[in-house]
Amino acid sequence: MKTIDVCLSPDLIHLHNLKDKNVVIVDILRATSCMVSGLAFGIDHIIPFSNLEGSQAMKAEGYLIAGERGGEKVEGFDLGNSPFDYMDEKVVGKKVATTTTNGTVAIEKSRAALNVIIGAFLNITAVVNYLKQRDESVIVFCAGWKGKVNLEDSLFAGALVERLQNDFANECDSPLLVQAAYQSMKHDLVGFVKNSSHAKRLNRLNVHKDIEYCMKLDVFDLVPILKEGKLVLL
């Protein structure tokens, strides 16, 4: 039977064999929420970079460049890490190169996977349906915060595990842990996430509307996937 596993931090991904697996990258606050929203809004494609220099260099090739460090927009970049940046009219039809503190690092560490899929609460059912149709096992890769576990990514992982429990066997105990957390908090996801460590970091940046938006379920019916280094829609 197909299996599902959860990696709670990029610092643990070396413990997982990614070969022949579908890896779902999740960085709810806010990288993967931005990517899903931007591609839904009409961005042609997005190239993720783990470093600032890689993203910045794409400016010369006609890309909008997006940069975030510590939750804040990098000076001189066109876009920050708010999903509302990615839903502005100026992005429609454009190419974007992005780098973030956590999410793009997780993507870079997933290059050995069969498929790299971008997951968020915003497109969770579309991701579920895609994974059910595939024959491969799944790893849900939580971007976390600078190597540490965070709540919102773990809750997404739990929600995904719950929706796939009849189609996948748990690879180890991580899926059980995140599913139990999701079941205990799903009645008020926004309330719990607002008290999370990362949400409190972002509060100083006045991004309350970002947090509430990123916790919305099934705003979009689409699946972004990494193809030849570019995030595109299936």
Helices and strands as residue ranges (DSSP letters): E 3-7, G 10-15, E 22-26, H 31-41, E 45-49, H 52-57, G 58-61, E 64-69, E 72-73, G 85-87, G 89-91, E 95-99, H 103-108, E 115-119, G 121-123, H 124-133, E 138-142, H 151-164, E 169-170, H 174-185, G 186-188, H 189-194, H 197-203, H 208-214, E 224-227, E 230-233
